[in-house]
Amino acid sequence: MTTSASLPAESAAPTSGGSVTDDLVAANRRYAAGFKDPGMDARPVLRVAVVACMDARLDLHKALGLELGDCHTIRNAGGVVTDDTIRSLTISQRALGTRSVILIHHTGCGLESLTEDFRHELEDEVGQRPAWAVEAFRDVDQDVRQSMQRVRTNPFLPHRDDVRGFVFDVHTGLLREIDPAS
């Protein structure tokens, strides 16, 4: 079983001779040198929370025309609505004023090639089964529908009327809206 991504050696090599983390910390120092406090609080200007996959090909702010402070962004493998996603959405809505939820899955998701057997393989490898579900799926549209349903029926979320789901095409950059009733 392979649980780690295989990267070409040249793409994983740090540029400074240190680690990739060292390069990122150095980049932060350059960023902070010109940083100006935007003077905003944690409440999103647009009162929207976006739940999306963690896939590195999704630049959500650019794809949605968002600016710093516009939304809360909650990302995980597959962009699926899990208990932890509900936890974040509940805090986002009840403590920080969001009213709308946008769910974004994408084409070519790695969860489409996994199964719950992944958990069993991990257990065999490390001697302990993860407490979490993989949330693998075969049909991205159906998984978006399931995620919309999980949000729309959760009693902890007071704002469940404006919940919409989409599939982002990683080749075209376009969103395709998913009808929750199909």
Secondary structure as UniProt FT lines:
FT   HELIX           9..12
FT   HELIX           20..33
FT   TURN            45..46
FT   STRAND          48..53
FT   TURN            56..57
FT   HELIX           60..64
FT   TURN            68..69
FT   STRAND          71..76
FT   HELIX           77..79
FT   HELIX           83..96
FT   STRAND          100..106
FT   TURN            107..108
FT   HELIX           110..113
FT   HELIX           117..126
FT   HELIX           140..152
FT   TURN            155..156
FT   STRAND          163..168
FT   TURN            170..172
FT   STRAND          175..178
FT   TURN            180..181
//
